[in-house]
Amino acid sequence: MEVEIKLRLPDAAAHRRLSAFLAPRLRRTHAQRNLFFDDAARTLGAATAALRVRLYDGPDDRAPSRAVLALKRRARIEAGVSRVEEIEEPLEPALAVACTDDPARLGGLDSPIIRLVAAEYGVGGDAAPFLCLGGFGNTRAVYEYELEDGGGGVVLELDETRFDFGTRYELECETAEPDRVKAVLERLLTVAGVPYEYCRSSKFACFMSGKLLP
């Protein structure tokens, strides 16, 4: 189970302000391309599951430096805390690109995730081959932030997510202590003078709806 704090920023100005405030703690920045797969009947979506290929940090989408296959399911989000079952595994980058060109190839991968999708949802074989639903780009800045209560550090991820229909800005933090860490992040944003709201939807939900959701 992946548990994350998800706080939505209202606009690019708030994103710039938080970026500047956190700049001394910046460790790396990733350029990501997220692509989603299902069958023609949208079987995974109907079962609240999402199959994603993420391409990282290449000079363009055709030459990523790495790729990750992920299955997310049974997602729920409440008061800015997201909980979702997630399984991930690395993909060879050239193979990931080939599967985006020919999505049916995903079904033939020697992959625990693909076998699980076939066994539990019946998706990926000849009767229900994979299709690519499209996706979105994301720039993720990763920061290391020491908690002021002496409780150690956390990794913060500041996202600028670009859909065809708009851009969403979001601060995320994966944690086993969501209530405690959420309070810390709320204080951080208040000190930085950055407005925010609790996310009530995921990036994938925005993509599927075709609009920026709260």
C-alpha positions in Angstrom: 0.0 0.0 0.0 1.4 3.4 -1.1 0.4 6.2 1.3 1.0 9.8 0.2 0.2 13.3 1.2 -1.1 15.2 -1.8 -1.5 18.9 -1.6 -2.7 20.9 -4.7 -1.3 24.3 -5.5 -3.6 26.7 -7.3 -1.4 28.0 -10.1 2.1 28.5 -11.6 2.8 31.4 -9.3 2.4 29.2 -6.2 4.5 26.5 -7.8 7.3 29.1 -8.4 7.1 30.4 -4.9 7.4 27.0 -3.3 10.2 26.0 -5.7 12.2 29.1 -4.7 11.5 28.4 -1.0 12.7 24.8 -1.2 15.6 25.4 -3.6 18.4 24.8 -1.1 17.0 21.3 -0.5 16.7 20.3 -4.1 18.4 17.0 -4.9 17.3 16.2 -8.5 14.7 16.9 -11.1 13.0 14.3 -13.4 11.2 14.7 -16.7 8.6 12.0 -16.9 6.2 10.8 -19.5 3.3 8.7 -18.2 1.4 6.4 -20.6 -1.6 4.2 -19.6 -2.9 1.0 -21.0 -6.2 -0.9 -21.0 -8.2 -3.0 -23.4 -11.0 -1.8 -25.7 -13.7 -2.4 -23.1 -11.8 -0.4 -20.4 -11.8 -3.4 -18.2 -9.0 -2.1 -15.9 -10.6 1.2 -15.5 -14.0 -0.3 -14.6 -12.2 -2.3 -11.8 -10.5 0.9 -10.5 -7.1 -0.2 -11.7 -4.5 1.6 -13.8 -1.6 0.1 -15.8 1.1 2.7 -16.4 4.5 2.9 -18.2 6.6 5.8 -17.0 9.5 7.0 -19.1 12.3 9.0 -17.4 14.8 11.7 -18.3 15.6 11.1 -22.0 16.4 13.7 -24.6 12.9 12.9 -26.0 10.2 10.3 -25.5 12.0 7.9 -27.9 15.2 7.6 -25.8 14.3 7.5 -22.0 17.1 6.8 -19.6 14.9 4.3 -17.7 11.3 3.0 -17.6 9.0 1.6 -15.0 5.9 -0.5 -15.3 3.3 0.0 -12.6 -0.1 -1.3 -11.6 -2.2 0.8 -9.3 -5.6 -0.2 -8.0 -8.2 0.3 -5.3 -7.2 4.0 -4.9 -8.9 6.2 -2.4 -8.1 9.7 -1.3 -9.4 11.6 1.7 -8.4 14.9 3.3 -5.3 15.0 1.1 -4.1 11.5 2.0 -4.0 9.0 -0.9 -3.9 5.3 -0.4 -3.4 2.9 -3.3 -2.2 -0.6 -3.9 0.9 -0.3 -6.1 3.2 -2.8 -7.8 6.2 -1.6 -9.8 9.0 -3.2 -11.8 11.7 -1.8 -14.1 11.3 -2.1 -17.9 14.2 -2.0 -20.4 13.8 1.5 -21.9 13.9 0.4 -25.6 11.3 -2.3 -24.9 9.1 0.3 -23.1 9.2 2.5 -26.2 8.4 -0.5 -28.4 5.4 -1.3 -26.3 4.1 2.3 -26.6 4.4 1.9 -30.4 2.7 -1.5 -30.4 0.7 -1.8 -27.1 -0.3 -5.4 -27.8 3.4 -6.3 -27.2 2.8 -5.6 -23.5 0.8 -8.8 -23.2 3.8 -10.9 -24.2 6.2 -9.5 -21.6 7.7 -11.9 -19.1 6.4 -9.7 -16.2 4.8 -10.4 -12.9 2.5 -7.4 -13.3 1.4 -8.5 -16.8 0.7 -12.0 -15.5 -1.3 -10.6 -12.6 -3.4 -8.4 -15.0 -4.1 -11.4 -17.2 -5.0 -13.6 -14.3 -7.2 -11.2 -12.4 -8.7 -9.0 -15.1 -8.4 -11.1 -18.3 -6.6 -8.2 -20.1 -3.5 -8.5 -22.3 -4.1 -11.7 -24.3 -5.4 -12.2 -27.9 -9.0 -11.8 -26.8 -8.4 -8.5 -25.0 -5.1 -6.9 -26.2 -3.7 -3.8 -24.7 -4.4 -0.4 -26.2 -2.6 2.8 -25.2 -5.0 5.4 -23.8 -2.4 8.2 -24.1 -1.0 10.0 -21.1 0.7 13.2 -19.8 4.0 14.7 -19.1 5.3 15.6 -15.6 8.3 17.5 -14.3 9.1 16.4 -10.8 11.5 18.2 -8.4 12.7 16.1 -5.5 13.7 17.6 -2.2 15.0 16.3 1.1 13.3 18.0 4.0 14.2 17.6 7.7 11.1 17.6 9.9 11.3 20.4 12.5 10.1 18.1 15.3 13.4 16.1 15.2 11.6 13.1 13.6 14.0 12.7 10.7 13.6 13.6 7.1 11.2 13.1 4.3 11.3 13.2 0.5 9.1 15.9 -1.0 8.1 15.8 -4.7 6.9 18.9 -6.4 5.0 18.2 -9.6 4.1 20.2 -12.6 1.8 18.0 -14.6 1.0 18.9 -18.2 -2.3 17.6 -19.7 -3.6 18.5 -23.1 -6.3 20.5 -21.3 -4.3 22.3 -18.6 -1.5 22.1 -16.0 -1.8 20.8 -12.4 0.6 21.7 -9.6 1.0 19.4 -6.6 3.2 18.7 -3.6 3.5 15.0 -2.7 5.2 13.1 0.1 5.1 9.3 0.6 5.0 8.5 4.3 4.0 5.8 6.9 2.8 8.7 9.2 0.4 10.6 7.1 -1.3 12.6 9.9 2.0 13.8 11.4 3.7 14.6 8.0 0.6 16.3 6.6 0.6 18.7 9.6 4.3 19.4 8.9 3.7 20.1 5.2 0.8 22.4 6.0 3.1 24.5 8.3 5.8 24.5 5.6 3.4 25.9 3.1 2.0 28.5 5.5 5.5 29.7 6.3 6.4 29.8 2.6 3.2 31.9 1.9 2.0 29.3 -0.6 -1.8 28.6 -0.8 -2.9 25.0 -1.1 -5.9 22.7 -1.0 -6.2 19.0 -0.3 -6.2 16.9 -3.5 -9.5 15.1 -4.0 -8.5 13.3 -7.2 -5.4 11.7 -8.8 -3.5 12.7 -11.9 -4.9 9.6 -13.6 -8.5 10.6 -12.7 -7.8 14.1 -14.3 -6.4 12.4 -17.4 -9.4 10.1 -17.8 -12.0 12.9 -17.1 -10.3 15.3 -19.6 -10.4 18.2 -17.2 -8.5 19.5 -14.1 -10.2 18.0 -11.1 -9.8 19.4 -7.5 
